[in-house]
């Protein structure tokens, strides 16, 4: 019996990673091997409905553990890697940057070296077909003014410890492609939302606060502008880039729906007024509260996804209004998710830039 193509997915129990797992089980015949440390934002509950799937295997693993990585590469002989494992929350990176340096930089280095060792021992045909897809962020480019979009040619100007750690990882991935020939690709995603997101990100955090009739905190005056992309659209892009993208290239994955954080909060509140009114009868938007600006807060992000559309035909399929309604309904139908994962995050005022 010939085994199907095998791919590793680091961070596969996280928000975007688990959505990618579900997509690949549906759209491919690949064997999926998940590597995840199950830190605070990684949950096996995210994979509950697919954990028993015959093409899925899970290993609890810290990607800084090179010995364990080498053993798994030797055991499974994968044809590629989706690298989503990362520390992702900007506020946490400001308060405690060390885990971001360890996971995002040292961990990416260990994974690259394990992949390179494995790749170098393959046949020429196997080397050509191997892929290492690194999932990055728009935050590595810094902040935009009122106009324009980031492109694949935009210079790196990270402004937070999180963004700097992801930028460093990007540079490592690029160097391993140029120096060693390892077939790598990099995707830069915009703010991603959808079901099963840990409630330190903006949408589920505001939703959790609203359901508790608590204040809905926004930094500054809520005037920062972000683009929003449904998680299902994001992982479709990752799948297409991995399968058909050009080695050595960067691809921007943008949602095209730009909103200020205040407008997003008001839109969410209007949905909740319809679907889950406050117990005191007041509009949810009356609970929006402005808090002190965070250090180094980027003003605006926007991505030009034209390259992804032109080369691979990818475009978002989920409209924001439809996607947000579906997301809110999911959380309302799964109160245990917010109750179990939300309490530790309430002291964090995360902006909602969902990363791997």
C-alpha positions as CSV (number, residue, x, y, z in Angstrom):
1,X,0.0,0.0,0.0
2,X,1.4,3.4,-1.0
3,X,0.9,6.1,1.7
4,X,-0.5,9.4,0.6
5,X,1.6,12.6,0.6
6,X,2.6,13.5,4.2
7,X,2.8,17.0,5.5
8,X,3.6,18.5,8.9
9,X,1.4,21.2,10.3
10,X,3.0,23.1,13.2
11,X,0.6,24.9,15.4
12,X,-2.2,22.7,14.0
13,X,-4.3,22.9,17.2
14,X,-4.4,26.7,17.0
15,X,-7.1,28.9,15.4
16,X,-5.8,29.1,11.8
17,X,-4.0,25.8,12.1
18,X,-7.1,23.8,13.0
19,X,-9.0,25.4,10.2
20,X,-6.3,24.4,7.8
21,X,-6.4,20.8,9.1
22,X,-10.1,20.6,8.5
23,X,-9.7,22.0,5.0
24,X,-6.9,19.6,4.0
25,X,-8.8,16.6,5.3
26,X,-11.7,17.6,3.0
27,X,-9.8,18.8,0.0
28,X,-6.8,16.5,-0.2
29,X,-5.8,12.9,0.4
30,X,-2.7,13.9,2.3
31,X,-1.6,12.4,5.6
32,X,-1.5,15.2,8.2
33,X,0.9,15.2,11.1
34,X,0.2,18.0,13.6
35,X,3.0,19.3,15.8
36,X,1.7,21.6,18.6
37,X,3.0,22.5,22.1
38,X,-0.6,23.1,23.3
39,X,0.2,26.4,24.9
40,X,-2.6,28.6,26.2
41,X,-4.1,29.3,22.7
42,X,-3.8,25.8,21.3
43,X,-6.7,23.4,22.1
44,X,-7.3,19.9,21.1
45,X,-11.0,20.9,21.3
46,X,-10.3,22.8,18.1
47,X,-9.8,19.4,16.4
48,X,-12.4,17.4,18.3
49,X,-14.4,16.4,15.3
50,X,-11.4,15.2,13.3
51,X,-8.9,13.8,15.8
52,X,-10.0,10.3,15.1
53,X,-9.6,10.7,11.3
54,X,-7.4,7.9,9.9
55,X,-5.2,10.4,8.0
56,X,-4.5,12.6,11.0
57,X,-1.8,12.1,13.7
58,X,-1.0,14.5,16.5
59,X,2.3,15.0,18.4
60,X,2.7,17.4,21.4
61,X,5.9,19.1,20.6
62,X,7.8,22.3,21.2
63,X,9.4,23.3,17.9
64,X,12.5,24.5,19.7
65,X,13.2,20.8,20.4
66,X,15.5,19.9,17.5
67,X,16.1,16.3,18.7
68,X,12.3,15.6,18.7
69,X,11.9,17.3,15.3
70,X,14.7,15.2,13.7
71,X,13.0,12.1,15.0
72,X,9.7,13.0,13.5
73,X,11.2,13.9,10.2
74,X,13.0,10.6,10.2
75,X,9.8,8.7,11.1
76,X,7.4,10.3,8.7
77,X,9.6,11.5,5.8
78,X,7.2,14.4,5.0
79,X,6.8,15.9,1.6
80,X,6.3,19.4,3.1
81,X,5.7,21.6,6.1
82,X,3.0,24.2,6.9
83,X,4.7,26.3,9.6
84,X,2.0,28.1,11.7
85,X,3.4,27.6,15.2
86,X,4.0,31.0,16.8
87,X,3.5,33.2,19.7
88,X,1.1,35.8,18.2
89,X,-0.3,38.3,20.7
90,X,1.1,41.8,20.5
91,X,0.2,42.8,24.0
92,X,1.8,39.6,25.4
93,X,5.0,40.4,23.4
94,X,5.2,43.8,25.0
95,X,4.8,42.5,28.5
96,X,7.0,39.4,28.1
97,X,9.0,39.2,24.8
98,X,11.1,36.2,25.7
99,X,8.6,33.5,24.5
100,X,8.3,35.3,21.2
101,X,12.0,35.2,20.6
102,X,12.2,31.5,21.6
103,X,9.2,30.2,19.6
104,X,9.1,32.5,16.6
105,X,12.9,32.8,16.0
106,X,14.7,29.9,17.7
107,X,11.8,27.6,16.9
108,X,11.7,28.6,13.3
109,X,15.5,28.1,13.0
110,X,15.2,24.6,14.5
111,X,12.4,23.7,12.2
112,X,14.3,25.0,9.1
113,X,17.4,23.0,10.1
114,X,15.4,19.8,10.7
115,X,13.6,20.3,7.3
116,X,16.9,21.1,5.5
117,X,18.6,17.9,7.0
118,X,15.6,15.8,5.8
119,X,15.4,17.5,2.4
120,X,19.1,17.2,1.7
121,X,18.8,13.4,2.0
122,X,16.0,13.1,-0.6
123,X,16.2,12.3,-4.3
124,X,16.3,15.2,-6.7
125,X,12.6,14.6,-7.6
126,X,11.6,14.6,-4.0
127,X,13.6,17.7,-3.3
128,X,11.9,19.5,-6.2
129,X,8.4,18.6,-4.9
130,X,9.1,19.5,-1.3
131,X,7.6,22.7,0.2
132,X,8.1,24.7,3.4
133,X,5.4,27.2,3.8
134,X,6.0,29.8,6.5
135,X,2.9,31.7,7.7
136,X,3.8,35.3,8.6
137,X,1.9,38.5,9.2
138,X,1.3,41.9,7.7
139,X,2.7,43.5,10.9
140,X,6.3,42.9,9.7
141,X,5.8,45.8,7.3
142,X,4.9,48.3,10.1
143,X,2.2,50.9,9.7
144,X,0.6,52.6,6.8
145,X,-0.6,56.2,6.5
146,X,-4.1,57.0,5.3
147,X,-3.6,55.7,1.8
148,X,-2.0,52.8,-0.1
149,X,-1.4,49.1,0.5
150,X,1.5,46.9,1.4
151,X,2.9,44.8,-1.5
152,X,5.3,41.9,-1.6
153,X,8.0,44.5,-2.2
154,X,7.3,46.6,0.9
155,X,10.2,47.1,3.2
156,X,10.2,45.5,6.6
157,X,9.6,47.9,9.5
158,X,8.3,45.9,12.5
159,X,7.2,48.0,15.4
160,X,6.4,45.5,18.2
161,X,8.4,42.6,19.7
162,X,5.8,40.3,18.1
163,X,6.3,41.8,14.7
164,X,10.1,41.9,15.0
165,X,10.2,38.2,16.0
166,X,8.1,37.3,12.9
167,X,10.2,39.5,10.7
168,X,13.3,37.7,12.0
169,X,11.7,34.4,11.2
170,X,10.8,35.6,7.7
171,X,14.4,36.5,7.1
172,X,15.6,33.1,8.2
173,X,13.2,31.4,5.9
174,X,14.3,33.5,3.0
175,X,18.0,32.9,3.8
176,X,17.5,29.1,3.9
177,X,16.0,29.3,0.4
178,X,18.7,31.5,-1.1
179,X,21.6,29.9,0.7
180,X,20.7,26.2,0.8
181,X,18.0,25.9,-1.9
182,X,15.3,24.7,0.5
183,X,12.0,25.3,-1.3
184,X,10.3,27.8,0.9
185,X,7.3,30.2,0.5
186,X,6.0,32.9,2.8
187,X,2.4,34.1,3.3
188,X,1.6,37.4,5.0
189,X,-2.0,37.3,6.3
190,X,-4.1,40.2,7.5
191,X,-6.5,40.1,10.5
192,X,-8.3,36.8,10.5
193,X,-11.5,36.0,12.3
194,X,-14.0,33.1,12.6
195,X,-15.0,30.3,15.0
196,X,-12.7,28.8,17.5
197,X,-10.5,31.8,18.0
198,X,-8.9,32.4,21.4
199,X,-10.6,35.3,23.1
200,X,-7.6,37.6,23.4
201,X,-8.3,38.7,19.8
202,X,-10.6,41.6,19.2
203,X,-13.8,40.0,17.9
204,X,-14.2,37.2,20.5
205,X,-12.8,39.4,23.2
206,X,-15.5,42.0,22.6
207,X,-18.1,39.3,22.3
208,X,-17.1,37.8,25.6
209,X,-17.3,41.1,27.3
210,X,-20.7,41.9,25.7
211,X,-22.1,38.6,26.9
212,X,-21.0,39.5,30.4
213,X,-22.5,43.0,30.2
214,X,-19.0,44.3,30.8
215,X,-17.2,47.3,29.2
216,X,-15.9,46.7,25.6
217,X,-12.4,48.2,25.7
218,X,-10.8,49.8,22.6
219,X,-7.3,51.4,22.5
220,X,-7.1,55.2,22.1
221,X,-10.2,56.3,20.2
222,X,-10.6,53.0,18.2
223,X,-9.5,54.8,15.1
224,X,-6.9,52.2,13.9
225,X,-7.8,50.6,10.6
226,X,-7.5,46.9,9.9
227,X,-8.5,44.6,7.1
228,X,-10.6,41.5,8.0
229,X,-10.3,38.0,6.4
230,X,-12.4,35.0,7.3
231,X,-10.4,32.0,8.5
232,X,-11.8,29.7,5.8
233,X,-10.6,32.1,3.1
234,X,-7.2,32.4,4.7
235,X,-6.6,28.7,4.8
236,X,-7.8,28.3,1.2
237,X,-5.0,30.7,0.3
238,X,-2.4,28.7,2.3
239,X,-3.5,25.5,0.6
240,X,-3.2,27.0,-2.9
241,X,0.2,28.7,-2.2
242,X,1.6,25.4,-0.8
243,X,0.3,23.4,-3.7
244,X,1.0,25.8,-6.6
245,X,3.0,28.8,-5.4
246,X,6.5,29.5,-6.7
247,X,9.4,28.6,-4.4
248,X,11.1,31.5,-2.9
249,X,8.1,33.8,-3.3
250,X,6.1,35.9,-0.8
251,X,2.3,36.1,-1.1
252,X,0.0,38.6,0.6
253,X,-3.3,37.3,1.8
254,X,-5.6,40.3,2.3
255,X,-9.3,40.4,3.1
256,X,-10.2,43.6,1.4
257,X,-12.7,44.7,4.1
258,X,-11.2,47.6,6.0
259,X,-12.7,49.0,9.2
260,X,-11.7,51.1,12.1
261,X,-11.7,49.2,15.3
262,X,-14.5,51.4,16.5
263,X,-16.6,50.6,13.4
264,X,-15.9,46.9,13.9
265,X,-17.1,47.2,17.5
266,X,-20.2,49.0,16.5
267,X,-21.0,46.5,13.8
268,X,-20.5,43.6,16.3
269,X,-22.7,45.4,18.8
270,X,-25.5,45.8,16.3
271,X,-25.4,42.1,15.5
272,X,-25.6,41.3,19.2
273,X,-28.5,43.7,19.7
274,X,-30.4,41.5,17.2
275,X,-29.1,38.1,18.3
276,X,-28.4,38.5,22.0
277,X,-29.8,41.7,23.6
278,X,-28.4,43.0,26.8
279,X,-30.2,42.0,30.0
280,X,-30.8,45.7,30.8
281,X,-32.2,46.5,27.4
282,X,-29.5,49.1,26.5
283,X,-27.7,48.9,23.1
284,X,-24.5,46.9,23.4
285,X,-22.6,49.9,21.8
286,X,-23.2,51.9,25.0
287,X,-20.6,49.7,26.7
288,X,-17.8,50.6,24.3
289,X,-15.0,52.1,26.5
290,X,-11.8,53.8,25.4
291,X,-8.6,52.9,27.2
292,X,-5.0,54.2,27.1
293,X,-3.2,53.7,23.8
294,X,-0.8,50.8,23.7
295,X,3.0,51.5,23.0
296,X,3.9,51.4,19.3
297,X,0.4,50.9,18.1
298,X,0.4,50.7,14.3
299,X,-2.1,53.0,12.6
300,X,-3.3,51.1,9.6
301,X,-2.6,47.8,7.7
302,X,-3.8,47.0,4.2
303,X,-2.6,44.3,1.8
304,X,-2.6,44.2,-2.0
305,X,-3.5,40.5,-2.7
306,X,-3.2,41.1,-6.5
307,X,-0.3,38.7,-6.9
308,X,-2.2,35.9,-5.2
309,X,-5.2,36.5,-7.4
310,X,-3.2,36.8,-10.6
311,X,-1.0,33.7,-10.1
312,X,-3.3,31.4,-8.2
313,X,-6.8,32.7,-8.8
314,X,-7.4,33.2,-5.1
315,X,-10.0,35.7,-3.9
316,X,-12.0,35.9,-0.6
317,X,-15.3,34.1,-0.9
318,X,-16.9,35.0,2.4
319,X,-18.3,38.5,2.6
320,X,-17.6,40.3,5.9
321,X,-21.2,40.8,6.9
322,X,-22.0,37.1,6.2
323,X,-18.8,35.9,7.9
324,X,-19.2,38.0,11.0
325,X,-22.8,36.9,11.5
326,X,-21.8,33.3,11.1
327,X,-18.9,33.8,13.5
328,X,-21.1,35.4,16.2
329,X,-23.7,32.7,15.8
330,X,-21.0,30.0,16.3
331,X,-19.9,31.6,19.6
332,X,-23.4,32.0,20.8
333,X,-24.1,28.4,20.0
334,X,-20.8,27.3,21.8
335,X,-20.8,29.2,25.1
336,X,-18.5,26.7,26.7
337,X,-15.7,27.8,24.3
338,X,-15.8,31.3,25.6
339,X,-16.3,30.3,29.2
340,X,-13.3,27.8,29.1
341,X,-10.8,29.9,27.1
342,X,-11.9,33.4,27.8
343,X,-11.2,34.0,31.4
344,X,-7.4,34.1,31.3
345,X,-7.5,36.5,28.4
346,X,-9.7,39.2,29.9
347,X,-6.8,41.2,31.2
348,X,-5.3,41.4,27.7
349,X,-6.6,44.1,25.3
350,X,-5.5,42.4,22.2
351,X,-6.1,44.1,18.9
352,X,-7.4,41.0,17.1
353,X,-4.7,40.5,14.5
354,X,-5.2,36.8,14.4
355,X,-2.0,34.9,13.6
356,X,-1.2,31.2,13.3
